[in-house]
Amino acid sequence: MGFVEEMKWRGLVSEYTPGLEDHLKSRTVSGYIGFDPTASSLHVGSLMQIMNLARLQRAGHRPIAVVGGGTGLIGDPSGKASERPLLTTARAEENAKAIHQQLQSFLDFDYGSSRAIFVNNGDWLNSLQFVPFLRDIGKHFSVNAMIARDSVKRRLESQDGISFTEFSYMLLQAYDFLMLHDRHGCTLQMGGSDQWGNIVSGTDLIRRIRSVQAHGLVSPLVTTASGTKFGKTEAGTIWLDKARTSPYKYFQFWLNTDDKDVIDYLKFFTWLDEKTIGELADTTKSHPEAREAQKILAGEVTKMSHGADALARAEHVSRLFFSGELSELSVAELLDVLDDAPSSEIARSEVEGGTFELAAMLHHAGIASSKGDGKRSIEGGGISLGGRKIADRDYKVAMTDSVEGKLFLLRKGKKQYHIVKIV
């Protein structure tokens, strides 16, 4: 199956330039996608484009990952309602290095004619001279066409408008394509559908200046069935960096995918073939309660992003937590799993003597309205300490009930957790 053909069945093609399929069949093609260095990590919103580069590489072509060390200092107006805060050059460079390291989990930068290339467009943009750039590049762009772009029109209609800085972004992106063509023989740019106008500007610039036919391909923007922005949760952005989003949280994000989205996400974000995904689609329709497709999706993406060991640990923590076997979890794992649970503090001296009643701790934590209310909750069988149900209304808390001597874990009912940190 050819690259474009596979992209089509996966639902990853929104538009592409005429002749692209023949171009890909005739030679080894170098194709690029750009990534903004706005943070030291990419997030799952970038994962479709990372996978598109990886699919290009598996099809025998050369992927080029471009980090915007230059354009990141300007800001792309596409999909933005207002100006983005400007990065410093030093921060953009630091973020670019971190992104390069991160991409090595997905792309092969080491071997063969299709080995991936990583470049920073700051290498050529940050030393540009303004007047020569306007003379040699700017003359090929029509302002009429530029202001007709959807990304620009929306901003022109807004109260704040658009600065000349962001208005010039499309010239710089087109110039990137030209430089990549000259330096690496690049003839293909890919991106999200909101980048189509910028990509076509690049192909047109290369045609005008180099008399070469370059190509573009864009994918649909990822959406969710609920209408929320993909990759955003109540807890915030889902990052690819495990220091920002733990493998457990990452695994849970994919596991919680809606039935309406899961088959599309299997196509977008995994290497599973058409037959396997078709079978999972049938299973989702006939036995949605099994959530088999979600389990496969979470496992495949977590393993690819963080490795087999991280996946095994995420599955282990999930299994222990949802089965109620909390005593086997470490402090770090509990704090990760229950990062949104309320917490309070208690002095170590209060509990070391073994005379502090559990009912008093429930009141102290705000789980019970009074010590007496705490005793009634214990008698009712609804209170657990460290994953163990307590039946004695006069139970005294001991340090042996703590987790690693650092905290006590209280639970009322099935879902109301509270962490009491020992200080």
Secondary structure as a PSIPRED ss2 file (coil, helix, strand):
# PSIPRED VFORMAT (PSIPRED V4.0)

   1 M C   1.000  0.000  0.000
   2 G C   1.000  0.000  0.000
   3 F H   0.000  1.000  0.000
   4 V H   0.000  1.000  0.000
   5 E H   0.000  1.000  0.000
   6 E H   0.000  1.000  0.000
   7 M H   0.000  1.000  0.000
   8 K H   0.000  1.000  0.000
   9 W H   0.000  1.000  0.000
  10 R C   1.000  0.000  0.000
  11 G C   1.000  0.000  0.000
  12 L C   1.000  0.000  0.000
  13 V C   1.000  0.000  0.000
  14 S C   1.000  0.000  0.000
  15 E E   0.000  0.000  1.000
  16 Y E   0.000  0.000  1.000
  17 T C   1.000  0.000  0.000
  18 P C   1.000  0.000  0.000
  19 G C   1.000  0.000  0.000
  20 L H   0.000  1.000  0.000
  21 E H   0.000  1.000  0.000
  22 D H   0.000  1.000  0.000
  23 H H   0.000  1.000  0.000
  24 L H   0.000  1.000  0.000
  25 K H   0.000  1.000  0.000
  26 S H   0.000  1.000  0.000
  27 R C   1.000  0.000  0.000
  28 T C   1.000  0.000  0.000
  29 V C   1.000  0.000  0.000
  30 S E   0.000  0.000  1.000
  31 G E   0.000  0.000  1.000
  32 Y E   0.000  0.000  1.000
  33 I E   0.000  0.000  1.000
  34 G E   0.000  0.000  1.000
  35 F E   0.000  0.000  1.000
  36 D C   1.000  0.000  0.000
  37 P C   1.000  0.000  0.000
  38 T C   1.000  0.000  0.000
  39 A C   1.000  0.000  0.000
  40 S C   1.000  0.000  0.000
  41 S C   1.000  0.000  0.000
  42 L C   1.000  0.000  0.000
  43 H E   0.000  0.000  1.000
  44 V H   0.000  1.000  0.000
  45 G H   0.000  1.000  0.000
  46 S H   0.000  1.000  0.000
  47 L H   0.000  1.000  0.000
  48 M H   0.000  1.000  0.000
  49 Q H   0.000  1.000  0.000
  50 I H   0.000  1.000  0.000
  51 M H   0.000  1.000  0.000
  52 N H   0.000  1.000  0.000
  53 L H   0.000  1.000  0.000
  54 A H   0.000  1.000  0.000
  55 R H   0.000  1.000  0.000
  56 L H   0.000  1.000  0.000
  57 Q H   0.000  1.000  0.000
  58 R H   0.000  1.000  0.000
  59 A C   1.000  0.000  0.000
  60 G C   1.000  0.000  0.000
  61 H C   1.000  0.000  0.000
  62 R E   0.000  0.000  1.000
  63 P E   0.000  0.000  1.000
  64 I E   0.000  0.000  1.000
  65 A E   0.000  0.000  1.000
  66 V E   0.000  0.000  1.000
  67 V E   0.000  0.000  1.000
  68 G C   1.000  0.000  0.000
  69 G C   1.000  0.000  0.000
  70 G C   1.000  0.000  0.000
  71 T H   0.000  1.000  0.000
  72 G H   0.000  1.000  0.000
  73 L H   0.000  1.000  0.000
  74 I C   1.000  0.000  0.000
  75 G C   1.000  0.000  0.000
  76 D C   1.000  0.000  0.000
  77 P C   1.000  0.000  0.000
  78 S C   1.000  0.000  0.000
  79 G C   1.000  0.000  0.000
  80 K C   1.000  0.000  0.000
  81 A C   1.000  0.000  0.000
  82 S C   1.000  0.000  0.000
  83 E C   1.000  0.000  0.000
  84 R C   1.000  0.000  0.000
  85 P C   1.000  0.000  0.000
  86 L C   1.000  0.000  0.000
  87 L C   1.000  0.000  0.000
  88 T C   1.000  0.000  0.000
  89 T H   0.000  1.000  0.000
  90 A H   0.000  1.000  0.000
  91 R H   0.000  1.000  0.000
  92 A H   0.000  1.000  0.000
  93 E H   0.000  1.000  0.000
  94 E H   0.000  1.000  0.000
  95 N H   0.000  1.000  0.000
  96 A H   0.000  1.000  0.000
  97 K H   0.000  1.000  0.000
  98 A H   0.000  1.000  0.000
  99 I H   0.000  1.000  0.000
 100 H H   0.000  1.000  0.000
 101 Q H   0.000  1.000  0.000
 102 Q H   0.000  1.000  0.000
 103 L H   0.000  1.000  0.000
 104 Q C   1.000  0.000  0.000
 105 S C   1.000  0.000  0.000
 106 F C   1.000  0.000  0.000
 107 L C   1.000  0.000  0.000
 108 D C   1.000  0.000  0.000
 109 F C   1.000  0.000  0.000
 110 D C   1.000  0.000  0.000
 111 Y C   1.000  0.000  0.000
 112 G C   1.000  0.000  0.000
 113 S C   1.000  0.000  0.000
 114 S C   1.000  0.000  0.000
 115 R C   1.000  0.000  0.000
 116 A C   1.000  0.000  0.000
 117 I E   0.000  0.000  1.000
 118 F E   0.000  0.000  1.000
 119 V E   0.000  0.000  1.000
 120 N E   0.000  0.000  1.000
 121 N C   1.000  0.000  0.000
 122 G H   0.000  1.000  0.000
 123 D H   0.000  1.000  0.000
 124 W H   0.000  1.000  0.000
 125 L H   0.000  1.000  0.000
 126 N C   1.000  0.000  0.000
 127 S C   1.000  0.000  0.000
 128 L C   1.000  0.000  0.000
 129 Q C   1.000  0.000  0.000
 130 F H   0.000  1.000  0.000
 131 V H   0.000  1.000  0.000
 132 P H   0.000  1.000  0.000
 133 F H   0.000  1.000  0.000
 134 L H   0.000  1.000  0.000
 135 R H   0.000  1.000  0.000
 136 D H   0.000  1.000  0.000
 137 I C   1.000  0.000  0.000
 138 G H   0.000  1.000  0.000
 139 K H   0.000  1.000  0.000
 140 H H   0.000  1.000  0.000
 141 F C   1.000  0.000  0.000
 142 S C   1.000  0.000  0.000
 143 V H   0.000  1.000  0.000
 144 N H   0.000  1.000  0.000
 145 A H   0.000  1.000  0.000
 146 M H   0.000  1.000  0.000
 147 I H   0.000  1.000  0.000
 148 A C   1.000  0.000  0.000
 149 R C   1.000  0.000  0.000
 150 D H   0.000  1.000  0.000
 151 S H   0.000  1.000  0.000
 152 V H   0.000  1.000  0.000
 153 K H   0.000  1.000  0.000
 154 R H   0.000  1.000  0.000
 155 R H   0.000  1.000  0.000
 156 L H   0.000  1.000  0.000
 157 E H   0.000  1.000  0.000
 158 S C   1.000  0.000  0.000
 159 Q C   1.000  0.000  0.000
 160 D C   1.000  0.000  0.000
 161 G C   1.000  0.000  0.000
 162 I C   1.000  0.000  0.000
 163 S C   1.000  0.000  0.000
 164 F H   0.000  1.000  0.000
 165 T H   0.000  1.000  0.000
 166 E H   0.000  1.000  0.000
 167 F H   0.000  1.000  0.000
 168 S C   1.000  0.000  0.000
 169 Y H   0.000  1.000  0.000
 170 M H   0.000  1.000  0.000
 171 L H   0.000  1.000  0.000
 172 L H   0.000  1.000  0.000
 173 Q H   0.000  1.000  0.000
 174 A H   0.000  1.000  0.000
 175 Y H   0.000  1.000  0.000
 176 D H   0.000  1.000  0.000
 177 F H   0.000  1.000  0.000
 178 L H   0.000  1.000  0.000
 179 M H   0.000  1.000  0.000
 180 L H   0.000  1.000  0.000
 181 H H   0.000  1.000  0.000
 182 D H   0.000  1.000  0.000
 183 R H   0.000  1.000  0.000
 184 H H   0.000  1.000  0.000
 185 G C   1.000  0.000  0.000
 186 C E   0.000  0.000  1.000
 187 T E   0.000  0.000  1.000
 188 L E   0.000  0.000  1.000
 189 Q E   0.000  0.000  1.000
 190 M E   0.000  0.000  1.000
 191 G E   0.000  0.000  1.000
 192 G E   0.000  0.000  1.000
 193 S H   0.000  1.000  0.000
 194 D H   0.000  1.000  0.000
 195 Q H   0.000  1.000  0.000
 196 W H   0.000  1.000  0.000
 197 G H   0.000  1.000  0.000
 198 N H   0.000  1.000  0.000
 199 I H   0.000  1.000  0.000
 200 V H   0.000  1.000  0.000
 201 S H   0.000  1.000  0.000
 202 G H   0.000  1.000  0.000
 203 T H   0.000  1.000  0.000
 204 D H   0.000  1.000  0.000
 205 L H   0.000  1.000  0.000
 206 I H   0.000  1.000  0.000
 207 R H   0.000  1.000  0.000
 208 R H   0.000  1.000  0.000
 209 I H   0.000  1.000  0.000
 210 R H   0.000  1.000  0.000
 211 S C   1.000  0.000  0.000
 212 V C   1.000  0.000  0.000
 213 Q C   1.000  0.000  0.000
 214 A C   1.000  0.000  0.000
 215 H E   0.000  0.000  1.000
 216 G E   0.000  0.000  1.000
 217 L E   0.000  0.000  1.000
 218 V E   0.000  0.000  1.000
 219 S E   0.000  0.000  1.000
 220 P C   1.000  0.000  0.000
 221 L C   1.000  0.000  0.000
 222 V C   1.000  0.000  0.000
 223 T E   0.000  0.000  1.000
 224 T C   1.000  0.000  0.000
 225 A C   1.000  0.000  0.000
 226 S C   1.000  0.000  0.000
 227 G C   1.000  0.000  0.000
 228 T C   1.000  0.000  0.000
 229 K E   0.000  0.000  1.000
 230 F C   1.000  0.000  0.000
 231 G C   1.000  0.000  0.000
 232 K E   0.000  0.000  1.000
 233 T E   0.000  0.000  1.000
 234 E C   1.000  0.000  0.000
 235 A C   1.000  0.000  0.000
 236 G E   0.000  0.000  1.000
 237 T E   0.000  0.000  1.000
 238 I C   1.000  0.000  0.000
 239 W E   0.000  0.000  1.000
 240 L C   1.000  0.000  0.000
 241 D C   1.000  0.000  0.000
 242 K C   1.000  0.000  0.000
 243 A C   1.000  0.000  0.000
 244 R C   1.000  0.000  0.000
 245 T C   1.000  0.000  0.000
 246 S C   1.000  0.000  0.000
 247 P H   0.000  1.000  0.000
 248 Y H   0.000  1.000  0.000
 249 K H   0.000  1.000  0.000
 250 Y H   0.000  1.000  0.000
 251 F H   0.000  1.000  0.000
 252 Q H   0.000  1.000  0.000
 253 F H   0.000  1.000  0.000
 254 W H   0.000  1.000  0.000
 255 L H   0.000  1.000  0.000
 256 N C   1.000  0.000  0.000
 257 T C   1.000  0.000  0.000
 258 D C   1.000  0.000  0.000
 259 D H   0.000  1.000  0.000
 260 K H   0.000  1.000  0.000
 261 D H   0.000  1.000  0.000
 262 V H   0.000  1.000  0.000
 263 I H   0.000  1.000  0.000
 264 D H   0.000  1.000  0.000
 265 Y H   0.000  1.000  0.000
 266 L H   0.000  1.000  0.000
 267 K H   0.000  1.000  0.000
 268 F H   0.000  1.000  0.000
 269 F H   0.000  1.000  0.000
 270 T C   1.000  0.000  0.000
 271 W C   1.000  0.000  0.000
 272 L C   1.000  0.000  0.000
 273 D C   1.000  0.000  0.000
 274 E H   0.000  1.000  0.000
 275 K H   0.000  1.000  0.000
 276 T H   0.000  1.000  0.000
 277 I H   0.000  1.000  0.000
 278 G H   0.000  1.000  0.000
 279 E H   0.000  1.000  0.000
 280 L H   0.000  1.000  0.000
 281 A H   0.000  1.000  0.000
 282 D H   0.000  1.000  0.000
 283 T H   0.000  1.000  0.000
 284 T H   0.000  1.000  0.000
 285 K H   0.000  1.000  0.000
 286 S H   0.000  1.000  0.000
 287 H C   1.000  0.000  0.000
 288 P H   0.000  1.000  0.000
 289 E H   0.000  1.000  0.000
 290 A H   0.000  1.000  0.000
 291 R C   1.000  0.000  0.000
 292 E H   0.000  1.000  0.000
 293 A H   0.000  1.000  0.000
 294 Q H   0.000  1.000  0.000
 295 K H   0.000  1.000  0.000
 296 I H   0.000  1.000  0.000
 297 L H   0.000  1.000  0.000
 298 A H   0.000  1.000  0.000
 299 G H   0.000  1.000  0.000
 300 E H   0.000  1.000  0.000
 301 V H   0.000  1.000  0.000
 302 T H   0.000  1.000  0.000
 303 K H   0.000  1.000  0.000
 304 M H   0.000  1.000  0.000
 305 S H   0.000  1.000  0.000
 306 H H   0.000  1.000  0.000
 307 G C   1.000  0.000  0.000
 308 A H   0.000  1.000  0.000
 309 D H   0.000  1.000  0.000
 310 A H   0.000  1.000  0.000
 311 L H   0.000  1.000  0.000
 312 A H   0.000  1.000  0.000
 313 R H   0.000  1.000  0.000
 314 A H   0.000  1.000  0.000
 315 E H   0.000  1.000  0.000
 316 H H   0.000  1.000  0.000
 317 V H   0.000  1.000  0.000
 318 S H   0.000  1.000  0.000
 319 R H   0.000  1.000  0.000
 320 L H   0.000  1.000  0.000
 321 F H   0.000  1.000  0.000
 322 F H   0.000  1.000  0.000
 323 S H   0.000  1.000  0.000
 324 G C   1.000  0.000  0.000
 325 E C   1.000  0.000  0.000
 326 L H   0.000  1.000  0.000
 327 S H   0.000  1.000  0.000
 328 E H   0.000  1.000  0.000
 329 L C   1.000  0.000  0.000
 330 S C   1.000  0.000  0.000
 331 V H   0.000  1.000  0.000
 332 A H   0.000  1.000  0.000
 333 E H   0.000  1.000  0.000
 334 L H   0.000  1.000  0.000
 335 L H   0.000  1.000  0.000
 336 D H   0.000  1.000  0.000
 337 V H   0.000  1.000  0.000
 338 L C   1.000  0.000  0.000
 339 D C   1.000  0.000  0.000
 340 D C   1.000  0.000  0.000
 341 A C   1.000  0.000  0.000
 342 P C   1.000  0.000  0.000
 343 S E   0.000  0.000  1.000
 344 S E   0.000  0.000  1.000
 345 E E   0.000  0.000  1.000
 346 I E   0.000  0.000  1.000
 347 A C   1.000  0.000  0.000
 348 R H   0.000  1.000  0.000
 349 S H   0.000  1.000  0.000
 350 E H   0.000  1.000  0.000
 351 V H   0.000  1.000  0.000
 352 E H   0.000  1.000  0.000
 353 G C   1.000  0.000  0.000
 354 G C   1.000  0.000  0.000
 355 T C   1.000  0.000  0.000
 356 F E   0.000  0.000  1.000
 357 E E   0.000  0.000  1.000
 358 L H   0.000  1.000  0.000
 359 A H   0.000  1.000  0.000
 360 A H   0.000  1.000  0.000
 361 M H   0.000  1.000  0.000
 362 L H   0.000  1.000  0.000
 363 H H   0.000  1.000  0.000
 364 H H   0.000  1.000  0.000
 365 A H   0.000  1.000  0.000
 366 G C   1.000  0.000  0.000
 367 I C   1.000  0.000  0.000
 368 A C   1.000  0.000  0.000
 369 S C   1.000  0.000  0.000
 370 S C   1.000  0.000  0.000
 371 K H   0.000  1.000  0.000
 372 G H   0.000  1.000  0.000
 373 D H   0.000  1.000  0.000
 374 G H   0.000  1.000  0.000
 375 K H   0.000  1.000  0.000
 376 R H   0.000  1.000  0.000
 377 S H   0.000  1.000  0.000
 378 I H   0.000  1.000  0.000
 379 E H   0.000  1.000  0.000
 380 G C   1.000  0.000  0.000
 381 G C   1.000  0.000  0.000
 382 G C   1.000  0.000  0.000
 383 I E   0.000  0.000  1.000
 384 S E   0.000  0.000  1.000
 385 L E   0.000  0.000  1.000
 386 G C   1.000  0.000  0.000
 387 G C   1.000  0.000  0.000
 388 R E   0.000  0.000  1.000
 389 K E   0.000  0.000  1.000
 390 I C   1.000  0.000  0.000
 391 A C   1.000  0.000  0.000
 392 D C   1.000  0.000  0.000
 393 R C   1.000  0.000  0.000
 394 D C   1.000  0.000  0.000
 395 Y C   1.000  0.000  0.000
 396 K E   0.000  0.000  1.000
 397 V E   0.000  0.000  1.000
 398 A C   1.000  0.000  0.000
 399 M H   0.000  1.000  0.000
 400 T H   0.000  1.000  0.000
 401 D H   0.000  1.000  0.000
 402 S C   1.000  0.000  0.000
 403 V E   0.000  0.000  1.000
 404 E C   1.000  0.000  0.000
 405 G C   1.000  0.000  0.000
 406 K C   1.000  0.000  0.000
 407 L E   0.000  0.000  1.000
 408 F E   0.000  0.000  1.000
 409 L E   0.000  0.000  1.000
 410 L E   0.000  0.000  1.000
 411 R E   0.000  0.000  1.000
 412 K E   0.000  0.000  1.000
 413 G C   1.000  0.000  0.000
 414 K C   1.000  0.000  0.000
 415 K C   1.000  0.000  0.000
 416 Q E   0.000  0.000  1.000
 417 Y E   0.000  0.000  1.000
 418 H E   0.000  0.000  1.000
 419 I E   0.000  0.000  1.000
 420 V E   0.000  0.000  1.000
 421 K E   0.000  0.000  1.000
 422 I E   0.000  0.000  1.000
 423 V C   1.000  0.000  0.000
